[in-house]
Amino acid sequence: MFSRMSGVAGQQMAIVSETKAVIYDKVEHNPVNNSAGVPGWAVEYDITNDMVRVLNPQSNSFCAGGAHLSNGTLVNTGGNPVVLTGDLSGLQAIRLYTPCDTGNCDVFEDPSRVRLTSPRWYPSAARLDDGSVIVFGGSFSGAFINGAGISNPTYEFFPPKNINGHNGLQIPSQFLKDTLNGNHFPIIFELPDGTLFIAANNQSMIFNWRTNTETRLPHIPNGVRVTSPFSAAAVLLPLSPQNNYTPEVLICGGSTVSDTVAASTISSQTPTSNQCIRMVLNAAGITAGWQVETMPQARIMGDAILLPDGRVTIVDGAQTGVAGYGNVKDQIGQSNADNPSFQAVNYDPTAPAGSRFSQSDLPISTIARLYHSVATLTPNGSIMITGSNPNLDVTTVKFATEYRVEWLSPSYLNQPRPSYMGLPATVDFGTTFTLVVTLPPSATNVTVSLMDLGFSTHGVHMDQRLVQLASSITLGGALTDNIVTLSVEAPPNGMVYPPGPGYLYVVTDTGVPSFGHKVIIGTGASPPVDQGAIDNMLAQTHGQVASIAASVAAARPTAGEGSEGWYTVAASVAAALPTSV
């Protein structure tokens, strides 16, 4: 057990219970050892006492994606080849972590039975309305930026589905072909009609995964690119019955650097973008197009964190350069970026245009949070921030490997807070439940925010979501002057809130949230399983990729981002792919 430090460099992070976060890193020389006696690359972090328990994944999780299933299991997808003795290639890996109260739950892997159809480095993931996960995009191999020679322009599902003529196998995506080169870690949000909003590079679309239909949206304005290595912060703004669950997306930052130039022509001092854009995703909003705003500072690799009161706090990132390490000129240590964004910025989506940004109540950090840093809202309403490692391995050069954990406390934590009792462990769609709420003296009314705290990596926050639930103080519900009974309506269906874990905050009319207690929305059942699709996937694919085709190997960088582990990989990736590719 270790205290006050994360144990591994925080490259990926997700809250998995009211007291625990899971943090993944890449395989490198971290100061903690796993059960095999080699440096660990994943931990369970206790957010109540800063204690660390080392976990034991088998494969290299470098640049993986993640999402929760409907039963609460955290799925970690993709990764990188072998780097140190003791790990397996993570390119086709699926890592499963199911939270438990015993203190001995661990990461499960079985590449002979549970795996992706093909190698994926930098894939995104999103939970769907049936409780399964879509895994979208990525590369067959590592590189500073994606490209035609290494791109995996497909998507797949976990568990596998027999859908769109592809029985358990990956499905081609024209959008991923059209958005090369800068389309690593696409931005994905499930919309309340069951379709997906997806943005990559300087393009976006609405995607119907059931029919494999793409509906293109207006391009990102002013030539700004928003996905890695030009990573922007993005969030689906709060959904509520009052706005008829009308979706609106916000994307802030990025870069106008060309995605076709050599990395050596880019500098760590290259300016980033201060552009923020919003679009309402209905017919009128799409016709109106992107609405452009300006952040107080330009930023790349920021992470947008939804707060229970509906505001957004953007943390982490840099004001110049691009994502990655070891690729551009004028590197700072090995970092491709410089001029860290030490101060967060708040964004109030309900304020008038021109007055939505504020920083006056936010502290200035002294810790650079650049490439491979993460952040997440926690159940108590604070923001947990850790990581930053724009380096090949653990190092103490400028912008060193960072293990310190910071806690950003929004101003509402300085005020008297509501509390509640009575939340069921599982709440099914369309049902009503009752809470007993204790109000602070200043509160006269409350709202209820159901939140998916998501999966944070590389400035991308997968599955993050806030749905305001309809609620009312029941007739005669005032038990005392400050204790009331609150009737709350669950989300109507899995498209408004995909079935799975959530954290429920009661928020006063002055914007002060309670502690967010965990709840499973839906029945808590596992997602649908199609055994025929699984059997066909296993028959048509292979597990550990033993080699990479010569054309792919020729495209890999010899140094810097994407170069790790290639001494263990040879021959042809085609042998590991299903025949439909």
Residue pairs with C-beta under 8 A, 6 or more apart in sequence:
1 51
1 52
1 53
2 32
2 51
2 52
3 49
3 50
3 51
3 52
4 50
4 404
4 405
5 50
5 52
5 403
5 404
5 405
6 23
6 43
6 45
6 52
6 386
6 387
6 403
6 404
6 405
7 23
7 30
7 31
7 32
7 40
7 43
7 45
7 52
7 54
7 403
8 23
8 24
8 25
8 30
8 32
8 40
8 41
8 42
8 43
8 403
9 25
9 26
9 28
9 30
9 372
9 387
9 388
9 389
9 394
9 401
9 402
9 403
10 23
10 25
10 372
10 373
10 374
10 386
10 387
10 388
10 402
10 403
10 405
11 23
11 24
11 25
11 26
11 61
11 62
11 63
11 372
11 374
11 387
11 389
11 457
11 458
12 23
12 24
12 25
12 61
12 64
12 66
12 76
12 374
12 455
12 456
12 457
13 21
13 22
13 23
13 24
13 374
13 375
13 376
13 384
13 386
13 387
13 455
13 456
13 457
14 21
14 22
14 66
14 68
14 74
14 376
14 453
14 454
14 455
14 456
15 21
15 47
15 376
15 377
15 378
15 379
15 453
15 503
16 22
16 44
16 72
16 74
16 97
16 99
16 501
17 99
17 518
18 379
18 503
18 515
18 516
18 517
18 518
19 46
19 47
19 48
19 379
20 44
20 45
20 46
20 47
20 99
21 44
21 45
21 47
21 376
21 378
21 384
22 42
22 43
22 44
22 45
22 55
22 74
22 97
23 42
23 43
23 44
23 45
23 374
23 386
23 387
24 41
24 42
24 57
24 61
24 64
24 66
24 76
24 95
24 457
25 41
25 42
25 61
25 62
25 372
25 387
25 389
26 41
26 60
26 61
26 62
26 63
26 79
26 80
26 83
26 372
26 564
27 39
27 41
27 60
27 61
27 62
27 80
27 82
27 83
27 84
27 87
28 39
28 41
28 83
28 84
28 389
28 393
28 394
28 401
29 39
29 84
29 393
29 394
30 39
30 40
30 41
30 394
31 39
31 394
31 403
32 39
32 40
32 43
32 52
32 54
33 39
33 40
33 54
34 40
34 41
34 54
34 55
34 56
35 54
35 56
36 56
36 86
38 84
38 85
38 86
38 87
39 84
40 54
40 55
40 56
41 57
41 60
41 61
41 87
42 54
42 55
42 56
42 57
42 61
42 107
43 52
43 53
43 54
43 55
44 52
44 53
44 55
44 105
45 51
45 52
45 405
46 52
46 53
47 378
47 379
47 380
47 384
50 405
53 103
55 97
55 106
55 107
56 106
56 107
57 76
57 93
57 95
57 107
57 109
58 87
58 88
58 93
58 107
58 109
58 111
59 79
59 87
59 88
59 89
59 90
59 93
59 95
59 109
59 111
60 79
60 80
60 81
60 82
60 83
60 87
60 88
60 89
60 90
60 93
60 565
61 76
61 79
61 80
61 90
61 93
61 95
62 79
62 80
62 83
62 90
62 121
62 564
63 78
63 79
63 80
63 121
63 122
63 142
63 457
63 458
64 76
64 77
64 78
64 79
64 90
64 93
64 95
64 123
64 457
65 76
65 77
65 78
65 120
65 122
65 123
65 124
65 125
65 135
65 138
65 185
65 455
65 457
65 462
66 74
66 75
66 76
66 77
66 125
66 455
66 457
66 462
67 74
67 75
67 77
67 125
67 126
67 127
67 133
67 455
67 462
67 463
68 74
68 75
68 127
68 452
68 455
68 463
68 500
68 501
69 75
69 127
69 131
69 132
69 133
69 500
69 526
69 527
70 127
70 130
70 131
70 132
70 498
70 499
70 500
70 522
70 524
70 525
70 526
70 527
71 98
71 131
71 500
71 520
71 524
71 525
71 526
71 527
72 98
72 99
72 500
72 501
72 520
72 524
73 96
73 97
73 98
73 526
74 96
74 97
74 98
74 99
74 455
75 94
75 95
75 96
75 125
75 133
75 158
76 93
76 94
76 95
76 96
76 97
76 107
77 93
77 94
77 95
77 116
77 120
77 123
77 125
77 133
77 135
77 158
78 90
78 91
78 92
78 93
78 116
78 119
78 120
78 121
78 122
78 123
78 135
78 138
79 89
79 90
79 91
79 93
79 121
80 89
80 90
80 91
80 121
80 142
80 564
80 565
81 89
81 90
81 91
81 142
81 545
81 564
81 565
81 566
81 568
81 569
82 88
82 89
82 565
82 568
82 569
83 564
83 565
83 568
88 109
88 111
88 544
89 544
89 545
89 565
89 568
89 569
91 116
91 119
91 120
91 121
91 140
91 141
91 545
92 111
92 115
92 116
92 117
92 118
92 119
92 120
92 541
92 543
92 544
92 545
92 576
93 109
93 111
93 115
93 116
94 109
94 114
94 115
94 116
94 158
95 107
95 108
95 109
96 107
96 108
96 109
96 114
97 105
97 106
97 107
97 108
98 105
98 108
99 105
108 114
111 543
111 544
112 543
113 538
115 541
115 543
116 135
116 156
116 158
117 156
117 160
117 168
117 169
117 170
117 537
117 540
117 541
117 577
117 578
118 140
118 152
118 154
118 156
118 170
118 541
118 573
118 576
118 577
118 578
118 581
119 138
119 139
119 140
119 141
119 152
119 545
119 573
119 576
120 135
120 137
120 138
120 139
120 152
121 138
121 139
121 140
121 141
121 142
121 562
122 137
122 138
122 139
122 146
122 184
122 185
122 228
122 458
123 135
123 136
123 137
123 138
123 152
123 185
124 135
124 136
124 137
124 138
124 185
124 186
124 187
124 188
124 460
124 462
125 133
125 134
125 135
125 136
125 188
125 455
125 462
125 463
126 133
126 134
126 136
126 188
126 189
126 190
126 196
126 462
126 463
127 133
127 190
127 452
127 463
127 498
127 500
128 134
128 157
128 190
128 194
128 209
128 498
129 190
129 194
129 493
129 494
129 495
129 498
129 499
130 494
130 499
130 527
130 528
131 494
131 498
131 499
131 500
131 522
131 525
131 526
131 527
131 528
132 157
132 158
132 159
132 161
132 527
132 528
133 157
133 158
133 527
134 155
134 156
134 157
134 188
134 196
134 209
135 155
135 156
135 157
135 158
136 155
136 173
136 176
136 186
136 188
136 198
137 152
137 153
137 154
137 155
137 173
137 176
137 183
137 184
137 185
137 186
137 200
138 152
138 184
139 146
139 150
139 151
139 152
139 184
140 150
140 151
140 152
140 548
140 552
140 573
141 150
141 548
141 552
141 553
141 555
141 556
141 562
141 569
141 573
142 556
142 557
142 561
142 562
142 563
142 564
142 565
143 150
143 555
143 556
143 557
143 561
143 562
144 229
144 263
144 324
144 327
144 557
144 560
144 561
144 562
145 181
145 182
145 184
145 228
145 229
145 259
145 263
146 180
146 181
146 182
146 183
146 184
147 180
147 181
147 555
148 180
148 181
149 551
149 552
149 554
149 555
150 552
150 555
150 556
151 176
151 177
151 180
151 183
152 170
153 172
153 173
153 174
153 176
153 177
153 180
154 170
154 171
154 172
154 173
154 176
154 581
155 170
155 171
155 173
155 176
155 209
156 169
156 170
156 171
157 163
159 527
159 528
159 529
159 530
159 533
159 534
160 168
160 169
160 530
160 533
160 534
160 536
160 537
161 168
161 530
161 533
162 168
162 530
162 532
162 533
162 536
163 171
163 209
163 210
164 171
164 211
164 212
166 580
167 532
167 533
167 536
167 537
168 530
168 532
168 533
168 534
168 535
168 536
168 537
168 540
169 536
169 537
169 540
169 541
169 578
169 580
170 578
170 580
170 581
171 212
173 214
174 214
175 198
175 200
175 203
175 205
175 207
175 214
175 216
176 183
176 186
176 200
178 203
179 186
179 200
179 201
179 202
179 203
179 227
180 201
180 259
181 201
181 259
181 260
182 200
182 201
182 225
182 227
182 228
182 229
182 230
182 259
183 200
183 201
183 227
184 227
184 228
184 229
185 227
185 228
185 231
185 457
185 458
185 460
186 198
186 199
186 200
186 227
187 197
187 198
187 199
187 200
187 204
187 226
187 227
187 232
187 234
187 251
187 460
188 196
188 197
188 198
188 462
189 196
189 197
189 236
189 247
189 249
189 465
190 196
190 463
190 495
190 498
191 197
191 206
191 247
191 281
191 495
192 239
192 245
192 246
192 247
192 495
192 496
193 495
194 208
194 210
194 495
195 206
195 207
195 208
195 209
196 206
196 207
196 208
196 209
197 204
197 205
197 206
197 207
197 236
197 247
197 249
197 281
198 204
198 205
198 206
198 207
199 205
199 220
199 226
199 227
199 234
199 249
199 251
200 226
200 227
201 220
201 225
201 226
201 227
201 230
201 259
202 219
202 220
202 223
202 224
202 225
202 226
203 216
203 217
203 219
203 220
204 216
204 217
204 218
204 219
204 220
205 214
205 215
205 216
205 217
206 214
206 215
206 217
206 281
207 213
207 214
207 215
208 215
217 279
217 286
218 279
218 286
218 289
218 290
220 226
220 251
220 254
220 277
220 290
221 275
221 277
221 289
221 290
221 292
222 256
222 273
222 275
222 292
223 256
224 230
224 232
224 254
224 255
224 256
224 273
224 275
224 277
225 254
225 255
225 256
225 257
225 259
226 232
226 234
226 251
226 253
226 254
227 460
228 323
228 324
228 458
228 459
228 460
229 322
229 323
229 324
229 336
229 561
230 254
230 255
230 257
230 259
230 300
230 322
230 323
231 253
231 254
231 300
231 301
231 302
231 323
231 458
231 459
231 460
232 251
232 252
232 253
232 254
232 273
232 300
232 302
232 459
233 251
233 252
233 253
233 299
233 302
233 303
233 304
233 314
233 317
233 459
233 461
234 249
234 250
234 251
234 252
234 304
234 460
234 461
235 249
235 250
235 304
235 306
235 312
235 461
235 464
236 247
236 248
236 249
236 250
236 464
236 465
237 247
237 248
237 249
237 250
237 278
237 312
237 349
238 306
238 310
238 349
238 449
238 466
238 467
238 468
239 245
239 246
239 247
239 465
239 466
239 467
239 468
239 496
240 467
240 468
241 468
241 469
241 470
242 468
245 467
245 496
246 280
246 281
246 282
247 280
247 281
247 282
248 278
248 279
248 280
248 281
248 285
248 349
249 278
249 279
249 281
250 276
250 277
250 278
250 304
250 312
250 347
250 349
251 276
251 277
252 275
252 276
252 277
252 295
252 299
252 302
252 304
252 314
252 347
253 272
253 273
253 274
253 275
253 276
253 295
253 298
253 299
253 300
253 301
253 302
253 314
253 317
254 272
254 273
254 275
254 300
255 270
255 272
255 273
255 300
255 322
256 273
257 266
257 270
257 322
263 324
263 327
263 328
263 336
263 560
264 327
264 328
264 329
265 329
266 321
266 322
266 327
266 328
266 329
266 336
267 320
267 321
267 328
267 329
267 330
268 320
268 321
268 328
268 329
268 330
268 331
268 332
268 335
268 336
268 337
268 338
269 320
269 321
269 330
269 338
269 339
270 320
270 321
270 322
270 328
271 298
271 319
271 320
272 298
272 299
272 300
272 318
272 319
272 320
272 321
273 298
273 299
273 300
274 294
274 295
274 296
274 297
274 298
274 299
275 292
275 293
275 294
275 295
276 292
276 293
276 294
276 295
276 347
277 290
277 291
277 292
277 293
278 290
278 291
278 293
278 349
279 285
279 286
279 288
279 289
279 290
279 291
280 286
280 288
291 353
293 353
293 354
293 356
293 357
295 314
295 345
295 357
296 345
296 357
296 359
297 319
297 341
297 345
298 319
298 320
299 314
299 317
299 318
299 319
299 341
300 317
300 318
300 319
300 321
300 322
300 323
300 337
300 459
301 316
301 317
301 318
301 323
301 337
301 370
301 371
301 373
301 458
301 459
302 314
302 315
302 316
302 317
302 341
302 459
303 314
303 315
303 316
303 317
303 373
303 374
303 375
303 456
303 459
303 461
304 312
304 313
304 314
304 347
304 461
304 464
305 312
305 313
305 314
305 315
305 375
305 376
305 377
305 383
305 461
305 464
306 312
306 377
306 451
306 464
306 465
306 466
307 313
307 377
307 381
307 410
307 412
307 513
308 377
308 381
308 449
308 451
308 466
308 505
308 507
308 513
308 516
309 412
309 449
309 507
309 511
309 512
309 513
310 348
310 349
310 350
310 449
310 466
310 468
311 346
311 347
311 348
311 349
312 346
312 347
312 348
312 349
313 344
313 345
313 346
313 347
313 362
313 383
313 408
313 410
314 344
314 345
314 346
314 347
315 341
315 344
315 369
315 375
315 383
315 385
315 408
316 341
316 369
316 370
316 373
316 374
316 375
316 385
316 388
316 459
317 340
317 341
317 369
317 370
317 459
318 337
318 338
318 339
318 340
318 341
318 370
319 338
319 339
319 340
319 341
320 337
320 338
320 339
321 328
321 335
321 336
321 337
321 338
321 339
322 328
322 336
322 337
323 336
323 337
323 371
323 458
323 459
324 336
324 371
324 390
324 560
324 561
325 331
325 334
325 335
325 336
325 371
325 390
325 391
325 392
325 560
325 561
326 334
326 336
326 392
326 559
326 560
326 561
326 563
327 336
327 557
327 560
327 561
328 336
330 338
332 338
332 398
332 399
333 390
333 391
333 395
333 397
333 398
333 399
333 400
334 390
334 391
334 392
334 395
334 397
334 399
334 560
335 370
335 371
335 390
335 391
335 398
335 399
336 371
336 390
336 561
337 370
337 371
337 390
340 368
340 369
340 370
340 399
341 369
342 364
342 365
342 366
342 367
342 368
343 359
343 362
343 363
343 364
343 365
344 359
344 362
344 408
345 357
345 358
345 359
345 362
346 357
346 358
346 359
346 361
346 362
347 356
347 357
348 356
348 358
349 356
361 411
362 408
363 408
365 385
365 406
367 388
367 402
367 404
367 406
368 388
368 399
368 402
369 375
369 385
369 387
369 388
369 402
370 388
370 390
370 399
371 388
371 389
371 390
371 458
372 387
372 388
372 389
372 390
372 458
373 385
373 386
373 387
373 388
373 389
373 402
374 385
374 386
374 387
374 456
374 457
375 383
375 384
375 385
375 386
375 408
375 456
376 383
376 384
376 453
376 454
376 456
376 461
377 383
377 384
377 451
377 453
378 384
378 453
379 503
379 515
379 516
379 517
379 518
380 413
380 515
380 516
381 410
381 412
381 413
381 505
381 513
381 515
381 516
382 407
382 408
382 409
382 410
382 413
383 407
383 408
383 409
383 410
384 405
384 406
384 407
385 405
385 406
385 407
385 408
386 402
386 403
386 404
386 405
386 406
387 402
388 399
388 401
388 402
389 400
389 401
389 402
390 399
391 397
391 399
391 400
391 401
392 560
392 563
392 564
393 401
394 401
395 401
412 511
412 512
412 513
415 440
415 442
415 510
415 512
416 440
416 441
416 442
416 512
417 440
417 512
417 513
417 514
417 515
418 437
418 438
418 439
418 440
418 443
418 446
418 506
418 507
418 508
418 512
418 513
418 514
419 437
419 438
419 506
419 514
419 515
420 435
420 436
420 437
420 438
420 486
420 506
420 514
420 517
421 435
421 436
422 433
422 434
422 435
422 436
423 433
423 435
423 504
423 517
423 519
424 433
424 519
425 519
425 520
425 524
426 519
426 520
426 521
426 522
426 523
426 524
427 433
427 490
427 519
427 520
427 521
428 490
428 521
428 522
428 523
429 490
429 491
429 492
429 493
429 494
429 499
429 521
429 522
430 489
430 490
430 492
430 493
431 489
431 490
432 487
432 488
432 489
432 490
433 487
433 488
433 490
434 474
434 485
434 486
434 487
434 488
435 485
435 486
435 488
435 506
436 479
436 483
436 484
436 485
436 486
437 446
437 483
437 484
437 485
437 486
437 506
437 514
438 482
438 483
439 446
439 482
439 483
439 484
439 508
440 482
440 508
440 512
441 482
442 508
442 510
443 508
443 509
443 510
443 512
444 509
445 473
445 508
445 509
446 471
446 486
446 506
446 507
446 508
446 509
447 468
447 471
447 506
447 507
447 509
448 468
448 469
448 471
448 486
448 488
448 504
448 505
448 506
448 507
449 466
449 467
449 468
449 469
449 504
449 505
449 507
449 513
450 466
450 467
450 468
450 469
450 491
450 497
450 502
450 503
450 504
450 505
450 519
450 521
451 464
451 465
451 466
451 467
451 502
451 503
451 504
451 505
451 516
452 463
452 464
452 465
452 497
452 498
452 500
452 501
452 502
452 503
453 464
453 503
454 461
454 462
454 463
454 464
454 465
455 461
455 462
455 463
456 462
463 498
465 497
465 498
467 491
467 496
467 497
469 488
469 489
469 490
469 491
469 504
470 488
470 489
471 486
471 487
471 488
471 489
472 486
472 487
473 484
473 485
473 486
473 487
474 484
474 485
474 486
474 487
477 484
477 485
477 486
477 487
478 484
479 485
486 506
490 521
491 497
491 521
494 522
497 521
499 520
499 521
499 522
499 523
500 520
500 521
500 522
501 518
501 519
501 520
501 521
502 518
502 519
502 520
502 521
503 516
503 517
503 518
503 519
504 516
504 517
504 519
505 513
505 514
505 515
505 516
506 513
506 514
507 513
507 514
537 578
540 578
540 579
540 580
541 576
541 577
541 578
542 575
542 576
545 569
545 573
545 576
546 569
546 570
546 571
546 575
546 576
547 569
547 570
547 571
547 572
547 573
547 575
547 576
548 556
548 566
548 569
548 570
548 571
548 572
548 573
549 571
549 572
549 573
549 574
550 572
552 573
553 566
553 569
553 570
556 562
556 563
556 566
557 563
574 581
